[in-house]
Amino acid sequence: MTAARPRNAAGTRADILRAARVRFGADGYERTTLRAVAADVGVDAALVIRYFGSKQDLFAAAADFRVELPDLSDTDPEDVAEALLPKFFAVWEDETTFVALLRAAMTSPTAAETMRQVFAEQIAPKLAPITPDHAAQRAGLMGALIIGLATTRYVLANPAVANLSHDELAAWISPLIRQLLVGPAPEEAKPKTGRRRRPRTTDI
């Protein structure tokens, strides 16, 4: 009979987080239970509560990740897509937390709020220095592009997008990124300067 692998606190905590990411990604926030996560690890649910408290606290810990974007202050506008895309690829493909959070955000307001916080705190401030105007709108649209692309490629696994290499994908979307972040704003977004009304004249 094979002896059970001894556990330590740090290792058990890491195992719980890994199992939680898989569960939240597969089942969503609402359907995931602490009991199910505990069963996946082979521990009692009370131990999960001891380490993390509530399900919301467990989700917050499992969804905690960093997006390490470069400083764009001195980046040539033409090179902005090339500077950003490798960082996004690294998050999407090397960090299981992102995809799990993305899946959960589709059905859970809690997960969606966590995703918004990641964007507001880690991504939008990094994009602001290179945008010539309308920083909030440009960052928001960039977020829509990136999240939509990640969803299509990694969650829905649409073959037309999922099967593209990094270079092919970059060739398609780099012009969109440049337009969103540094291109001219559309006329409709520019402040309107109202025409001065000419005074009415009356015939005498």
N, C-alpha and C positions, 0 to 999 in steps of 0.2 A: 504494500500500500504506500502510495506516494505521500510524503508529508506535505502539509499545506505550507505555502510560501509565507514566511513571517512578514508581518506588516509593521510599518512604523507610521507615525502620525503624518509626516510629510508625504510619504508614498501613498497612504490611504486617501489623503486629501486630493492629491493629484489624480488618483484613480477615479474618485467621485466626480471631479470636474470633467474629466474626459468622458465619463459615462453620461453626465448631464448634458454635455454639448451634443452628443449623439442623440439622446432622447429628445431634447428640445428641437433639434433639427429635424428629426423624423416625425415626432408626434405633435409638435407645436407646444406653446406654453401652456395652454389651458388643459390639454390632455395628459401632460407629463405630471407624474406624481413622485413624491419623495420615496415612496415605497418601491416604485419601479426602478428608480435610479439606484437605490440601495441594493435591490435584487441583482441588477446588472453587475454590480461590483462584488456582491457576495457578502454584504454587511447588513446590519440591522438598520432600519430607518431611523432609529433613535440616534445612531452615530452620525448620520447625515445632518440631523437637526442639531446635534452637538457642535459639529464643525461649522455649519452655515446658517442655522436658524430656520427661517421660513423658506418656502419655495421661491419667493421673490428675491430673497437674499442669495439663494443658490444661483438663480438665473443671473443676477447682477455680477456675481463672481465668475460664472461661466462665460458671460458675454464681455468680460473685460479684456480688451486688446488695444494695441497701439497701431496707428497708421503713421509711419515715419515718412512724411513728405519732405522734400528738400526746401531750402530757402530759395524762393523764386525772385527775390528782390533784384538780382542782377542777371536774371535769365533773359536771353533774347526772346522776344515774343514768338518768333518762328520756331523756337526750340522747346516751347512750354509742354507740348504733348510728349515729346521724347523724354523730358525730365520727369513727368508724372507717371506715365504708363508702367514702367518697370516696378514702381512702388506699389501700384494697384495690383499688378500681377502677383507680386510677392504676398500681399495680403490675401488675395483670393485663393491662391493655390498652396501657400505654405502655412496658412493659419486657419485651422478647421473652425475656429470660433466664428469667423465672419460668415461662412456659409450657413452654419447652424442658426446664427442670429438672423440672417436674411430669411431663412425658411420660417422661423418663428414669427418674424415681423409681419408676415402675410396674414396671420390670423390673430395676433395678440397685440392689443394696445400697449401693454407693458413692453413687449419686445420692440414695437415700433418707436416708442418713446426713447428706448435705449439707443436705437439706430440714429434717431434725430440728434441725440446728445453727442454721439461719436462724431457726427458730421459737423455740428455746430461748434464743438470744442476743439476738434483735431484737424478738420479739413478746411472749413470755410476761412479761418484766420490765416492759413497758409496760402490760400488763393488770392486773398485781398491785395497784397502788394503789387501784383502784376496786372490787375484789372484796371482799365483806364476810367471806368465809370460804372454805375449800377452794380456795385460789388455784391449786394445781397441777391439780386436777380441772377447775375452770372453764376454765383456759387450755387444757388438753388437749382438752376438748370443743369449745371455740371453734375450735381448730386443725382438728379433724375437720370442723366445719361449713364453715369457709372453704376448706379443701383439697377437700372433697367438692363444694362448690358450684363452685369454679374448674374442677375436673375435668369436671363435668357440662356446664358452660357453654362452656369453651374447648377442651377436649380431645375429649370425646365429642360436643360440639355438639348436645346434645339440644334440638330446636327449642322444646319447652315452656319451657325455661329460657334457651336461647341467644337467643331472640327477644324476651325481656323487656327493656324499657328500664331504665335505672338506677333511675328512680323506681318502676317497677313491682316490680323485684326488691327494692328497699329496703323497700317496703310489705309484702312477703311475709316477709322474713327479719328485719326490725328487732325484732319481738316475740321472736323466738328468741334473738337476740343479747342483748337486755335480760335475758331469763330466765336464760341461761347465765352472764352476767357479774355481774348484780346482783340477780337474783331469789332468793327463798328456796330454800335447799337442800332436796332431798327428805328425807322422814323417814328413809329407809334410809341416808342419808349422815351423819346426825347421830350423835354418839357415844352408844353405848348405856350407860345407867346400870342396872347389874344390880340386881335386887331382892334385898334382904337376906332370907336364909332365916330363917324363924322357928324358934326352937329347938323340937325335938320334946319333947312332954310325955308322960310315962308315967303310966298309972293306978296309983295306990297302993292 
